[in-house]
Amino acid sequence: MPIRRSPALSSRSPLAPFLPAPVALPPSTLAPPTLKELQTEVRELLRAAAVFPLPAVVRRLQHRVLSRVDDALDGADHPRLYVLEIAGAVPRVKIGVSTNPRSRVRQHVTEMTRYQHGLVDAYVTAPLGDPLAADRAEGQAHRWMRKIFAPIGTEEFAYGDFDFGVVCADQAVRIQGEAGAW
């Protein structure tokens, strides 16, 4: 006598008992990565090896950092110090001075890209009253950085700490600002 199958079982695959049941996924609720998450990813990516052209994640992070620089600047063209964290095979911190930091930082980003380096973070100090005070503040910030980190040229410090660079720049600007008030 032949085995009779129920109609419900005959339409199923013979592998049905072994296949997982379909799962309905909720709509994508993934938040975009935070700035810190992007920074960590870019540091690791660029430290590992030179990549050209720079991956989209590096360009996306640089865009976010440059937007923060733009937001921090007002319309006045007074000299300011800027601090850049640069990721690459040899990570570095750069401290410079400019009367137009917005365009100067962008210029640095263009130069970094040629060498497979990426901008990870940037900071711009409060404005200084005159270029001489800004040059003095920059020199003081460089002297403090050289006490701890190896210089690469005159403005960059190998394996420098970005937060320490920000403190050096801010304090140098504060000292020069107070000296100018006399």
SEBARO-752886 format. One record per residue (C-alpha): x, y, z; residue number from 1. Coordinates in pm, whole numbers, always signed. Example, Ala and Ser with C-alpha at 12.3 -4.5 7.8 and 13.67 -1.06 7.14 Angstrom:
! SEBARO-752886
<<+1230; -450; +780>; 1>
<<+1367; -106; +714>; 2>
***
This chain:
! SEBARO-752886
<<+0; +0; +0>; 1>
<<+146; +339; -99>; 2>
<<+213; +602; +165>; 3>
<<-25; +889; +149>; 4>
<<+108; +1234; +216>; 5>
<<-95; +1518; +341>; 6>
<<-137; +1808; +98>; 7>
<<+43; +2044; +340>; 8>
<<+359; +1832; +337>; 9>
<<+367; +1768; -37>; 10>
<<+429; +2135; -125>; 11>
<<+724; +2173; +110>; 12>
<<+1084; +2116; +17>; 13>
<<+1244; +1799; +149>; 14>
<<+1500; +2029; +316>; 15>
<<+1235; +2233; +495>; 16>
<<+1302; +2088; +840>; 17>
<<+1668; +2188; +810>; 18>
<<+1626; +2544; +679>; 19>
<<+1593; +2832; +924>; 20>
<<+1263; +3006; +931>; 21>
<<+1265; +3340; +751>; 22>
<<+1322; +3628; +988>; 23>
<<+1168; +3966; +924>; 24>
<<+1433; +4228; +979>; 25>
<<+1328; +4564; +1118>; 26>
<<+1386; +4864; +896>; 27>
<<+1744; +4983; +913>; 28>
<<+1790; +5180; +1230>; 29>
<<+2168; +5190; +1217>; 30>
<<+2295; +5532; +1310>; 31>
<<+2580; +5678; +1108>; 32>
<<+2918; +5624; +1273>; 33>
<<+3021; +5877; +1532>; 34>
<<+3317; +6105; +1476>; 35>
<<+3525; +5901; +1724>; 36>
<<+3439; +5576; +1543>; 37>
<<+3538; +5725; +1208>; 38>
<<+3862; +5861; +1354>; 39>
<<+3958; +5522; +1498>; 40>
<<+3883; +5345; +1170>; 41>
<<+4084; +5595; +964>; 42>
<<+4382; +5586; +1202>; 43>
<<+4400; +5207; +1177>; 44>
<<+4343; +5201; +803>; 45>
<<+4613; +5456; +718>; 46>
<<+4865; +5329; +972>; 47>
<<+4845; +4979; +822>; 48>
<<+4945; +5071; +467>; 49>
<<+4943; +5341; +204>; 50>
<<+4615; +5338; +17>; 51>
<<+4559; +5536; -301>; 52>
<<+4317; +5679; -377>; 53>
<<+4213; +5743; -23>; 54>
<<+3911; +5531; +75>; 55>
<<+3568; +5689; +105>; 56>
<<+3576; +5662; +485>; 57>
<<+3887; +5886; +493>; 58>
<<+3728; +6143; +264>; 59>
<<+3406; +6134; +467>; 60>
<<+3597; +6195; +792>; 61>
<<+3799; +6479; +638>; 62>
<<+3477; +6641; +520>; 63>
<<+3331; +6623; +872>; 64>
<<+3647; +6767; +1028>; 65>
<<+3665; +7050; +773>; 66>
<<+3299; +7131; +842>; 67>
<<+3381; +7160; +1213>; 68>
<<+3667; +7397; +1131>; 69>
<<+3433; +7610; +919>; 70>
<<+3177; +7620; +1201>; 71>
<<+3441; +7731; +1452>; 72>
<<+3558; +8027; +1245>; 73>
<<+3389; +8362; +1229>; 74>
<<+3425; +8601; +938>; 75>
<<+3721; +8796; +1079>; 76>
<<+4062; +8735; +927>; 77>
<<+4281; +8748; +1234>; 78>
<<+4583; +8522; +1277>; 79>
<<+4507; +8195; +1451>; 80>
<<+4696; +7882; +1537>; 81>
<<+4562; +7555; +1405>; 82>
<<+4637; +7201; +1520>; 83>
<<+4597; +6906; +1282>; 84>
<<+4602; +6536; +1360>; 85>
<<+4733; +6354; +1056>; 86>
<<+4699; +5976; +1015>; 87>
<<+4943; +5776; +807>; 88>
<<+5229; +5529; +834>; 89>
<<+5386; +5777; +1077>; 90>
<<+5100; +5960; +1252>; 91>
<<+5174; +6320; +1336>; 92>
<<+5043; +6643; +1479>; 93>
<<+5097; +6970; +1294>; 94>
<<+5076; +7314; +1454>; 95>
<<+5073; +7612; +1223>; 96>
<<+4954; +7971; +1201>; 97>
<<+4748; +8149; +938>; 98>
<<+4532; +8457; +890>; 99>
<<+4302; +8236; +682>; 100>
<<+4301; +7897; +856>; 101>
<<+4000; +7774; +658>; 102>
<<+4188; +7775; +327>; 103>
<<+4524; +7682; +486>; 104>
<<+4384; +7365; +645>; 105>
<<+4223; +7269; +313>; 106>
<<+4557; +7324; +143>; 107>
<<+4720; +7088; +395>; 108>
<<+4453; +6825; +327>; 109>
<<+4530; +6840; -45>; 110>
<<+4902; +6797; +26>; 111>
<<+4838; +6509; +271>; 112>
<<+4637; +6319; +14>; 113>
<<+4940; +6303; -218>; 114>
<<+5127; +6107; +47>; 115>
<<+4837; +5881; +153>; 116>
<<+4789; +6068; +478>; 117>
<<+4450; +6176; +607>; 118>
<<+4319; +6449; +833>; 119>
<<+4172; +6291; +1146>; 120>
<<+4104; +6597; +1359>; 121>
<<+4156; +6973; +1353>; 122>
<<+4136; +7258; +1599>; 123>
<<+4159; +7634; +1553>; 124>
<<+4246; +7866; +1844>; 125>
<<+4095; +8198; +1932>; 126>
<<+4220; +8485; +1715>; 127>
<<+4527; +8687; +1805>; 128>
<<+4548; +9060; +1757>; 129>
<<+4851; +9077; +1531>; 130>
<<+5078; +8852; +1323>; 131>
<<+5379; +8903; +1552>; 132>
<<+5187; +8769; +1853>; 133>
<<+5067; +8476; +1640>; 134>
<<+5423; +8392; +1533>; 135>
<<+5538; +8403; +1895>; 136>
<<+5251; +8179; +2004>; 137>
<<+5330; +7931; +1728>; 138>
<<+5697; +7922; +1832>; 139>
<<+5603; +7865; +2195>; 140>
<<+5363; +7582; +2106>; 141>
<<+5637; +7419; +1896>; 142>
<<+5888; +7443; +2184>; 143>
<<+5646; +7272; +2421>; 144>
<<+5571; +6996; +2169>; 145>
<<+5944; +6936; +2105>; 146>
<<+5995; +6862; +2474>; 147>
<<+5790; +6543; +2435>; 148>
<<+5758; +6454; +2066>; 149>
<<+6014; +6418; +1788>; 150>
<<+5985; +6700; +1535>; 151>
<<+5942; +6628; +1165>; 152>
<<+6050; +6952; +1005>; 153>
<<+5947; +7269; +1184>; 154>
<<+5572; +7228; +1236>; 155>
<<+5507; +6852; +1261>; 156>
<<+5566; +6608; +1545>; 157>
<<+5588; +6232; +1492>; 158>
<<+5344; +6028; +1700>; 159>
<<+5227; +6353; +1858>; 160>
<<+4924; +6367; +2082>; 161>
<<+4650; +6584; +1933>; 162>
<<+4501; +6685; +2269>; 163>
<<+4843; +6789; +2398>; 164>
<<+4893; +6994; +2080>; 165>
<<+4561; +7170; +2142>; 166>
<<+4664; +7254; +2499>; 167>
<<+5002; +7385; +2378>; 168>
<<+4837; +7603; +2111>; 169>
<<+4567; +7737; +2344>; 170>
<<+4812; +7820; +2622>; 171>
<<+5054; +7988; +2383>; 172>
<<+4769; +8199; +2242>; 173>
<<+4651; +8285; +2594>; 174>
<<+5001; +8393; +2699>; 175>
<<+5051; +8605; +2387>; 176>
<<+4703; +8754; +2424>; 177>
<<+4782; +8857; +2781>; 178>
<<+5121; +8996; +2675>; 179>
<<+4950; +9207; +2410>; 180>
<<+4710; +9349; +2667>; 181>
<<+4992; +9520; +2858>; 182>
***
